Amino acid sequence: MRGNKDTVTLRAAMVNVMGGGCSDVLFRCELAGREGLPPTDRQVRARAMCGGLRKRPAQVTVLEDRRLHKGTSRELRVLTLAVRLEDWVVACSLHVGFGAGGPRSRATVSPDDFKRLAWHSAQDDPDYHAWFEAHRSDARELERQAAEVASWGDGPLFSIVTPVYRTPPEFLRPMIDSVLAQTYKRFELILVNVSGDAPQTNAVLAGYDDPRIRVVEAPNRDIATNTNAGLALMRGDFAVFVDHDDFIEPDALYWYAREIREHPDADLLFCAEDLWGSYDGGADRLLGARFKPGWNPDLLFTHDYVCHMLAVSAWALARTERSLPEVAGAQDYDLTFKAAEVARDIRYVPRCLYHWRIHPGSTAVNHDSKPYAQEAGRLAVERHLGRCGIEAHVVDAPLPASYRVVYESPLPAASVLVQTDRDTDAQTLAACLESITRFAGDACAEVLVGLPDDAASDLIRAASDAGSKDSRVRVVPCEEDASPWSSYDRLAREASGKAIVFLDSAARPTGEDWMAELLGPLSRPEVSCVGALVGNAGRAVAHGLVAQPDGGFAAAEKGLAWDVPGYMAYVAHARDVAAVSGTCFAMRHEDYLTLGGLDAGRFGSLACAELCLRLSESGKLVVTEPYGPVRLAGRFAVAEEQATAEERTALLAAHPAIASGDPYIDPNLQATGHFELRQA
């Protein structure tokens, strides 16, 4: 689309459909200069008109305004614009200009464009039911599975344990039928009936005549005790937990049995899950898919994402204590922790095999239906940390049924490393150093600022002024042509702290807890790197990185408002990831030196991501956490997303396993950072 002198290309990049009855459309706008680009200090004028026949103005926010390929014939001015739309919007026209008389353009996004261009996470995809129907095992596949199972001979015996309390027949009968329909037949269904005088429920149970079903009458106590009554009677090799009002896929046990055959030491298994029902009173359907990140200890500390369909081996059960009444309502959460502590192998089955029914009494939709479960879950996390020797206490997080770990170990003395480059201006550096010294606290032993030998005088003055105000700040000379990542490495080898915190000069800490949040998880020996939530203008720029099959990386949840929890509430919670952005991260100094540090020569802008992969391959965890966010000044991008083809090729050659996918992304999801369903 043509402006006065230049070409402006407007492309709708995504639609975030979550949060508050409105949506954010993110546009990437490219202004290609033919007769000179408008300077970046010329104000961007952007407005949007939305609706059908009656159009109304919509809020437009400029998230990013930067130049690419400076000084070349390919120079571009790139904008990222967020347009806030309400749910009633069926079309949107966007107008962009640059100052009075500057280039301008207009683009229209039609309803069909919305459907084509929108991204929806798997959890919010309105077409998920159709997607699932296209991907579930059909009758032919179920027949094949039954024939395969017959060729195995004996396999594991599954004991499905289900407490039953006055379950409505329309819920109980489908649950039992879904178990009896399994293509893998070696199971027993232990129904612990604590309903007492409940004629309808009891009539359903009495109506089944199958030797694999064992109905046990018991007094109703609490859900933990009721579950333990079923576990005491199990004869199987694995206990499997299915709630009395949910149902499972006919091949659920087949996939678990197959996983156990391939991994005989598996002691804990779980799978993807979704919801069955309706939030809006319409027809029941499948929705709310949760394709999980595999085994993820830090995410498990925040909420019971493992949840369904939990299976625990008899071997692990024999080595753990049963859950007590004080964790009733979170007894499966408690058991997951206990089993994980002794498990020889933990397996995630990346298939949606469990359907969690939505109804007013279900915690899937009504967290207040079991108010005692919040405290029970907190106890489960805190007691697990205590058994593991981790000095921490657990508090409730802002979201329901979620928690936050507050580490109590003394923080290591840390060196904060600030790298600059040719594009760093004095004002940005001064603001960065001021925020560090203001918020770093006693844990900060020193602040090392890397400046090239040919740094501009005002940049040197900014660093010198900061040093005169705080003696912890000092300048470390770097080579003139050194890349930012080479400068980081130079600073890391100069540092004296037990921990090192890498901070881009464009990043600003936003609160007094930022360093404590970064350093806290390092008190656990299995954690070696912690990255911060990076944002700008109240939106996430990166909350961890997603590895892509070509060796590149995408920023997770980029563009999402900070007050929107995102897919599986990732933005609101800490979790383990393949890599974090080099914008802000912390490491143990010893680990950095042992692994050889950043390899800027080979990997360039992917040097930090590549170091994270080396850490993971050495058995360490890389964590991203949301409670000490940093804000990027004047940017809405991370360096890793700008990696060259050569850098991606080099990383893939060094870590070929990445070609098979990010280890923390379910293969049913795309590796774009927005957790969309894979369509192929």
C-alpha positions in Angstrom: 0.0 0.0 0.0 1.5 3.3 -1.0 2.0 6.4 1.1 3.1 9.8 -0.2 6.7 8.8 -0.8 7.1 5.4 0.6 5.5 2.0 0.8 3.8 0.9 4.0 3.0 -2.8 4.3 0.5 -3.7 7.0 0.1 -7.3 7.9 -2.1 -8.6 10.7 0.2 -10.9 12.7 -2.1 -12.3 15.3 -5.2 -12.0 17.3 -5.1 -12.7 21.0 -8.7 -13.7 21.9 -8.1 -13.9 25.7 -9.2 -11.5 28.4 -11.9 -9.2 29.4 -14.3 -9.4 26.5 -11.8 -7.8 24.1 -9.1 -8.9 21.7 -5.7 -7.5 20.7 -4.8 -7.5 17.0 -1.0 -7.1 16.5 0.0 -5.6 13.2 3.6 -5.6 11.9 4.0 -2.5 9.6 7.0 -2.2 7.3 7.9 1.2 5.9 10.4 0.7 3.0 12.2 3.9 2.2 12.7 4.9 -1.4 13.3 8.6 -0.9 14.4 8.5 2.7 12.6 7.3 5.8 10.9 9.6 8.2 13.1 9.9 11.3 12.1 7.8 14.3 11.5 10.9 16.3 8.6 11.8 13.9 5.4 10.8 15.7 3.6 7.8 14.5 -0.1 8.5 13.9 -2.2 5.4 14.0 -5.9 5.0 14.4 -8.4 2.1 13.8 -12.0 2.1 13.0 -13.9 -1.0 13.9 -17.3 -2.5 13.5 -19.7 -3.3 10.7 -21.9 -0.6 9.2 -21.4 1.6 12.3 -17.7 2.1 12.9 -16.2 3.2 16.1 -12.6 4.2 17.0 -10.4 1.6 18.7 -7.4 2.1 20.9 -4.1 1.8 19.1 -0.7 1.4 20.9 2.7 1.6 19.3 4.6 -1.3 20.8 7.8 -1.1 18.7 9.3 1.4 16.3 12.7 0.6 15.0 14.9 0.5 11.9 16.4 -2.5 10.2 19.4 -2.6 7.8 20.4 0.9 8.6 22.4 2.7 5.9 21.6 0.2 3.2 19.2 0.1 0.3 17.1 -2.4 2.2 16.5 0.0 5.2 13.1 -0.5 6.8 11.2 1.2 9.6 9.3 -1.5 11.4 6.3 -0.9 13.7 4.4 -3.2 15.9 0.9 -1.9 16.6 -1.6 -3.3 19.0 -5.3 -2.6 18.2 -7.7 -3.3 21.1 -11.0 -4.7 19.7 -14.2 -5.6 21.5 -15.9 -8.9 20.9 -18.6 -7.5 18.7 -16.1 -6.3 16.1 -16.5 -8.0 12.7 -14.0 -5.9 10.7 -11.2 -3.4 11.3 -9.6 -0.7 9.2 -6.2 0.6 10.3 -4.6 3.9 9.3 -0.9 4.7 9.8 0.9 7.9 9.2 4.2 9.6 10.1 3.8 13.3 11.1 2.2 16.0 9.1 2.4 15.2 5.4 4.4 12.0 6.0 3.7 8.6 4.4 0.4 7.0 5.3 -1.5 3.9 4.5 -4.8 2.1 5.2 -5.4 -1.6 5.6 -8.7 -3.4 6.2 -9.0 -6.7 8.1 -12.3 -8.5 7.1 -14.0 -11.2 9.1 -12.5 -13.8 6.8 -9.1 -12.2 7.4 -9.6 -12.5 11.1 -10.3 -16.2 10.8 -7.2 -16.7 8.6 -4.8 -14.5 10.5 -5.9 -15.0 14.0 -3.9 -17.1 16.4 -5.6 -18.9 19.2 -3.8 -21.0 21.8 -5.0 -24.5 22.0 -6.8 -23.7 25.3 -8.9 -21.0 23.6 -9.3 -22.3 20.0 -13.0 -22.1 19.0 -12.3 -24.9 16.5 -10.7 -27.3 19.0 -13.7 -29.7 19.0 -13.4 -30.2 15.2 -9.6 -30.5 15.5 -9.9 -33.2 18.1 -12.4 -35.2 16.1 -10.0 -35.1 13.1 -7.0 -36.3 15.3 -8.6 -38.8 17.7 -8.3 -42.5 17.0 -11.0 -43.7 14.6 -12.7 -47.1 14.6 -10.1 -48.5 12.3 -7.3 -47.4 14.5 -9.0 -48.8 17.6 -9.3 -52.1 15.9 -5.6 -52.0 15.0 -4.8 -51.2 18.7 -6.8 -54.2 19.9 -5.0 -56.5 17.6 -1.6 -55.1 18.6 -2.4 -55.5 22.3 -3.4 -59.1 21.7 0.1 -59.8 20.3 1.8 -58.4 23.5 0.9 -61.2 25.8 0.7 -59.9 29.4 1.1 -56.2 30.0 0.7 -54.1 33.1 -2.5 -54.4 35.1 -4.1 -51.0 35.7 -6.2 -50.4 38.8 -8.5 -47.5 38.1 -9.5 -46.0 41.4 -12.6 -43.8 41.5 -14.4 -42.6 44.7 -18.1 -42.2 43.9 -20.3 -39.8 45.9 -23.9 -39.4 44.8 -22.8 -39.0 41.2 -25.7 -38.1 38.8 -26.4 -41.1 36.5 -25.8 -38.9 33.4 -22.2 -38.4 34.6 -21.5 -41.7 36.3 -22.6 -44.0 33.5 -20.5 -42.4 30.7 -17.5 -42.6 33.0 -17.9 -46.3 33.6 -18.7 -47.0 29.9 -15.6 -45.1 28.8 -13.4 -47.4 30.9 -15.2 -50.5 29.7 -14.6 -49.4 26.1 -10.8 -49.5 26.4 -8.9 -51.3 23.6 -6.4 -52.4 26.3 -8.4 -54.8 28.5 -6.1 -55.5 31.4 -7.6 -53.3 34.1 -9.8 -53.4 37.2 -12.1 -50.6 38.0 -12.3 -50.0 41.8 -15.4 -47.9 42.6 -15.3 -46.7 46.2 -19.0 -46.0 46.8 -19.4 -43.5 49.7 -22.8 -42.3 48.5 -24.8 -43.9 51.4 -28.5 -43.6 50.7 -28.4 -42.4 47.1 -30.9 -44.7 45.1 -30.0 -43.3 41.6 -26.3 -43.6 42.0 -26.5 -47.0 43.6 -28.8 -48.2 40.9 -26.3 -47.3 38.2 -23.5 -49.2 40.1 -25.8 -52.3 40.5 -26.6 -52.3 36.8 -23.1 -53.4 35.7 -22.1 -57.0 35.6 -18.5 -57.1 34.6 -15.8 -59.0 36.6 -13.4 -56.2 36.1 -15.6 -53.8 38.1 -15.3 -53.9 41.9 -17.7 -51.8 43.9 -16.6 -51.2 47.5 -19.0 -49.7 50.0 -17.4 -47.4 52.5 -18.4 -44.5 54.8 -17.9 -41.1 53.4 -14.9 -39.3 55.0 -12.8 -37.0 52.9 -11.6 -37.5 49.3 -8.1 -38.4 50.4 -9.3 -41.1 52.8 -11.8 -42.3 50.3 -9.1 -42.6 47.6 -6.8 -44.4 50.0 -9.5 -47.0 50.6 -9.4 -47.9 46.9 -5.6 -47.9 46.8 -5.6 -50.4 49.6 -7.5 -52.9 47.5 -5.7 -52.5 44.2 -4.1 -55.6 42.7 -2.6 -53.8 39.7 0.9 -52.7 38.6 -0.3 -49.1 38.3 -3.0 -47.0 40.0 -4.8 -44.8 37.6 -7.1 -42.0 38.8 -10.3 -41.1 37.0 -12.9 -38.8 38.6 -16.5 -40.1 39.0 -17.9 -37.4 36.7 -15.3 -37.4 33.9 -14.6 -39.8 31.0 -11.6 -41.0 29.0 -10.8 -41.9 25.4 -11.2 -45.6 24.4 -7.4 -45.9 23.8 -6.3 -44.1 27.0 -4.9 -47.3 28.6 -3.5 -48.5 25.3 -1.2 -45.4 25.1 -0.2 -45.7 28.7 0.6 -49.5 28.3 2.6 -48.8 25.2 4.6 -46.1 27.0 5.4 -48.5 29.8 6.5 -51.2 27.4 8.9 -48.7 25.8 10.0 -47.3 29.2 9.8 -50.1 31.8 11.1 -47.9 34.6 8.2 -45.5 34.3 6.7 -44.8 37.7 4.5 -41.7 37.0 2.5 -41.0 33.8 0.2 -38.3 32.7 -1.3 -37.0 29.5 -3.0 -34.0 27.9 -6.5 -33.2 28.9 -9.5 -31.0 27.9 -12.9 -30.0 29.1 -16.3 -31.2 28.1 -19.3 -28.9 28.4 -20.2 -25.3 27.7 -19.4 -22.0 29.3 -22.1 -20.1 27.4 -25.1 -22.4 27.8 -24.8 -23.8 24.3 -24.3 -27.3 23.1 -21.8 -29.4 25.0 -18.5 -29.7 23.2 -14.8 -30.3 23.8 -12.8 -27.1 24.6 -10.0 -25.8 26.8 -7.3 -28.2 25.6 -4.2 -28.4 27.8 -1.3 -29.9 25.9 1.3 -29.9 28.6 5.0 -29.2 28.6 6.0 -32.7 29.8 7.7 -33.0 33.2 8.2 -29.4 34.5 9.0 -29.2 38.2 8.9 -25.4 38.5 5.5 -25.3 36.8 4.2 -28.0 39.2 5.2 -25.8 42.1 2.7 -23.2 40.9 -0.3 -25.5 40.3 -1.3 -29.1 39.6 -0.9 -29.0 35.9 -0.1 -32.7 35.8 -3.6 -33.4 37.1 -5.2 -35.9 34.7 -4.8 -38.8 33.9 -2.4 -39.5 36.7 -1.0 -43.0 36.9 1.5 -44.2 39.6 3.3 -47.5 39.7 2.8 -49.9 42.6 6.6 -49.8 42.9 6.4 -46.0 43.7 3.3 -46.4 45.9 5.2 -49.0 48.1 7.8 -46.3 48.7 5.6 -43.4 49.6 3.1 -42.5 52.3 -0.6 -42.1 51.5 -2.1 -38.6 51.5 -3.6 -37.4 54.8 -6.9 -35.7 55.3 -5.3 -32.2 55.6 -4.5 -32.4 51.8 -7.9 -33.6 50.9 -9.0 -31.9 47.7 -5.3 -31.9 46.5 -4.6 -35.5 47.3 -3.6 -36.2 43.7 -1.3 -33.2 43.7 0.3 -34.5 46.9 0.7 -38.0 45.5 2.3 -36.5 42.3 5.0 -34.9 44.4 5.6 -38.0 46.5 5.8 -40.3 43.5 8.1 -37.9 41.7 10.5 -38.0 44.6 11.1 -41.7 44.2 10.2 -42.2 40.5 12.8 -43.9 38.3 11.3 -42.4 35.2 8.4 -39.9 34.6 6.6 -40.0 31.3 4.2 -37.6 29.6 2.0 -39.0 26.9 1.3 -36.2 24.4 -2.2 -37.2 23.5 -5.5 -35.8 24.8 -7.0 -38.9 26.6 -8.9 -37.4 29.5 -12.1 -35.2 29.3 -12.8 -33.1 32.4 -16.5 -32.4 32.7 -17.7 -28.9 33.2 -20.6 -28.5 35.7 -21.4 -26.2 38.7 -19.8 -28.6 41.2 -16.6 -29.2 39.2 -13.4 -27.4 40.0 -12.8 -27.2 36.2 -15.2 -24.2 36.2 -15.9 -23.4 39.8 -12.8 -23.2 42.0 -15.0 -22.2 45.0 -16.7 -25.6 44.9 -13.9 -27.0 47.0 -12.5 -24.0 49.0 -10.5 -26.2 51.2 -8.5 -27.4 48.2 -6.5 -24.1 48.0 -4.9 -24.6 51.4 -4.5 -28.4 50.7 -2.5 -27.7 47.6 -0.3 -25.1 49.3 0.5 -27.7 52.0 1.3 -30.3 49.3 3.9 -28.0 47.6 5.4 -26.8 50.9 5.8 -30.3 52.3 7.4 -31.5 49.1 9.9 -28.7 49.2 10.6 -29.6 52.9 11.2 -33.3 52.0 13.6 -32.2 49.3 15.6 -30.0 51.7 14.7 -26.7 49.9 14.5 -23.7 52.2 11.3 -22.0 51.1 7.7 -21.3 52.1 4.7 -21.2 49.8 2.1 -18.5 49.5 -1.1 -18.2 47.4 -0.6 -16.7 44.0 -3.1 -14.2 42.5 -4.8 -16.9 40.3 -7.1 -19.5 42.0 -5.5 -22.8 42.8 -2.0 -21.5 42.2 1.0 -20.8 44.4 4.2 -19.0 44.6 7.5 -20.3 46.1 9.4 -17.8 48.2 13.0 -19.0 48.7 14.5 -18.4 52.1 18.2 -19.4 51.5 20.6 -16.4 51.7 21.1 -14.8 48.3 24.6 -15.3 46.8 26.6 -12.2 46.2 25.9 -11.3 42.6 27.7 -9.4 39.8 25.3 -7.5 37.5 26.7 -7.4 34.0 25.5 -4.6 31.7 26.5 -4.8 28.0 26.3 -2.0 25.5 26.6 -1.7 21.8 26.9 1.0 19.1 23.1 1.7 19.3 23.2 2.3 23.1 22.5 6.0 24.0 23.7 7.6 27.2 20.1 8.3 28.5 19.2 4.6 28.1 22.3 3.5 29.9 21.9 6.0 32.7 18.3 4.9 33.3 19.4 1.2 33.3 22.2 1.8 35.9 19.9 4.0 38.1 17.3 1.3 38.2 19.9 -1.4 39.0 21.4 0.5 41.9 18.0 1.6 43.2 16.5 -1.9 43.3 19.4 -4.4 43.5 19.6 -4.4 47.3 22.4 -6.0 49.3 22.7 -9.1 47.1 24.4 -6.9 44.4 28.1 -6.9 45.0 29.1 -5.1 41.8 27.8 -3.7 38.6 30.1 -4.1 35.6 29.5 -2.0 32.6 31.0 -3.1 29.3 32.0 -0.2 27.1 33.9 -0.5 23.8 37.2 1.4 23.6 35.7 3.8 21.1 32.6 4.5 23.1 31.0 7.9 22.8 32.0 10.5 25.4 28.4 10.9 26.7 28.1 7.1 27.2 31.4 7.1 29.2 30.1 10.0 31.2 26.8 8.2 32.0 28.7 5.2 33.3 31.1 7.4 35.2 28.3 9.4 36.8 26.6 6.2 38.0 29.9 5.1 39.5 30.3 8.3 41.4 26.9 7.8 42.9 27.4 4.1 43.7 30.8 2.6 44.1 29.6 -0.8 43.0 29.4 0.5 39.4 32.6 0.3 37.4 33.5 0.2 33.7 35.2 -2.7 32.0 36.8 -1.9 28.6 35.8 -4.2 25.7 37.2 -4.4 22.2 35.9 -1.9 19.7 34.3 -4.5 17.4 33.1 -6.9 20.1 29.5 -8.1 19.8 27.2 -7.6 22.7 27.6 -11.3 23.5 31.4 -11.1 23.4 31.1 -8.2 25.8 28.9 -10.3 28.1 31.5 -13.0 28.2 34.3 -10.5 28.9 32.3 -9.1 31.8 31.5 -12.6 33.1 35.1 -13.6 33.3 35.9 -10.3 35.1 33.1 -10.7 37.7 33.8 -11.7 41.3 30.3 -12.7 42.4 29.0 -16.2 43.2 26.2 -15.4 40.8 26.2 -13.3 37.6 23.2 -11.4 36.3 23.2 -10.5 32.6 21.2 -7.3 31.8 20.8 -5.6 28.5 21.4 -1.9 28.8 17.9 -1.3 27.4 16.3 -3.3 30.2 15.1 -1.7 33.4 14.3 -3.6 36.6 10.8 -2.6 37.8 10.8 -3.4 41.5 12.8 -4.1 44.6 12.3 -7.9 44.4 13.6 -8.4 40.9 17.1 -9.7 41.9 15.8 -11.9 44.7 13.3 -13.5 42.3 16.1 -14.1 39.8 18.5 -15.5 42.3 16.1 -17.5 44.5 15.7 -20.6 42.4 19.5 -20.9 42.1 19.4 -22.2 45.7 18.2 -25.5 44.2 21.2 -27.4 42.9 19.3 -28.6 39.8 18.6 -25.0 38.6 21.4 -23.3 36.8 19.8 -20.4 34.9 16.8 -18.1 35.6 15.4 -15.6 33.2 13.0 -12.8 33.9 9.7 -11.9 32.3 10.6 -9.2 29.7 8.0 -6.7 28.8 7.2 -3.3 27.4 4.1 -1.1 27.6 2.4 -3.5 29.9 2.8 -6.4 27.5 5.0 -9.5 27.5 8.0 -9.4 25.1 9.3 -12.8 26.2 8.6 -15.2 29.0 11.1 -17.8 28.0 12.0 -18.9 24.5 10.5 -21.7 22.3 13.0 -23.6 20.3 12.1 -24.1 16.6 13.1 -27.0 14.3 15.3 -24.8 12.2 17.5 -23.8 15.1 15.7 -20.5 15.7 13.8 -19.3 18.8 10.5 -17.6 19.3 9.6 -15.4 22.3 6.9 -17.0 24.4 3.6 -15.1 24.7 4.9 -12.1 22.9 2.4 -9.3 22.8 0.2 -10.7 25.6 -0.9 -8.2 28.2 0.7 -8.8 31.6 -2.7 -9.0 33.3 -3.7 -11.9 31.0 -2.4 -15.2 32.2 -2.0 -16.8 28.8 -1.9 -20.4 27.7 -2.1 -22.7 30.8 -1.4 -19.4 32.8 2.2 -19.5 31.7 2.6 -15.7 31.9 1.5 -15.7 35.6 3.8 -18.6 36.6 7.4 -19.8 36.8 8.2 -22.8 34.6 11.1 -24.7 33.1 11.9 -23.8 29.5 14.4 -24.7 26.8 16.0 -21.3 26.9 15.6 -17.7 28.2 16.3 -14.4 26.5 19.7 -12.8 26.9 17.9 -9.6 27.9 17.9 -10.5 31.6 19.0 -13.8 33.2 21.0 -15.1 36.1 23.5 -18.0 36.5 25.8 -19.5 39.0 29.2 -18.1 38.1 30.8 -21.5 38.6 28.4 -23.1 36.1 29.1 -20.4 33.6 32.8 -21.0 33.7 32.6 -24.8 33.8 30.5 -24.8 30.6 32.9 -22.5 28.8 30.6 -19.4 28.7 28.9 -17.8 25.8 30.2 -18.7 22.3 29.5 -15.5 20.5 31.8 -16.4 17.7 29.7 -19.3 16.5 26.2 -18.5 17.6 26.0 -14.7 17.6 22.6 -13.5 18.8 21.7 -17.1 19.8 24.7 -17.4 22.2 22.5 -17.2 25.3 20.0 -19.7 23.9 22.8 -22.1 23.0 24.3 -21.8 26.5 20.9 -22.7 27.9 20.8 -25.8 25.7 24.2 -26.8 27.0 22.9 -26.4 30.6 19.9 -28.6 29.9 22.1 -31.3 28.3 24.2 -31.3 31.4 21.2 -32.1 33.5 20.4 -28.6 34.7 17.1 -26.7 34.7 16.5 -23.4 33.0 13.7 -21.4 34.6 11.7 -18.4 33.6 9.9 -16.5 36.4 7.3 -13.7 36.3 7.7 -11.9 39.7 10.7 -9.8 38.9 9.9 -8.5 35.5 12.1 -6.1 33.5 11.0 -3.5 31.0 12.6 -2.9 27.7 13.0 0.8 26.9 12.0 1.6 23.4 12.0 -2.0 22.2 9.5 -4.7 21.6 11.9 -7.4 20.4 14.5 -9.8 21.7 17.7 -10.5 19.8 17.1 -14.2 19.5 14.2 -13.7 17.2 16.5 -11.8 14.8 19.0 -14.6 14.4 20.5 -15.0 10.9 20.3 -18.2 8.9 23.9 -18.9 9.6 23.4 -18.6 13.4 20.4 -20.9 13.3 22.3 -23.5 11.2 25.2 -23.4 13.6 23.0 -23.9 16.6 21.2 -26.8 14.9 24.5 -28.5 14.1 25.6 -28.2 17.7 22.3 -29.4 19.1 20.6 -31.6 16.5 17.9 -32.8 18.9 16.2 -29.4 18.6 15.1 -30.5 15.0 12.7 -32.9 16.7 11.1 -30.0 18.7 11.3 -28.1 21.9 11.5 -30.6 24.8 8.9 -28.4 26.7 6.4 -28.1 23.9 3.8 -30.8 23.2 4.2 -32.0 19.6 0.6 -31.1 18.9 1.4 -27.4 19.3 3.2 -25.1 16.9 6.6 -23.7 18.0 5.6 -20.1 17.5 5.5 -19.0 21.1 1.7 -18.7 21.1 0.9 -22.4 21.7 -1.5 -22.9 18.7 -2.6 -26.3 17.6 -0.6 -27.9 14.9 -2.8 -28.3 11.8 -0.9 -31.0 9.9 
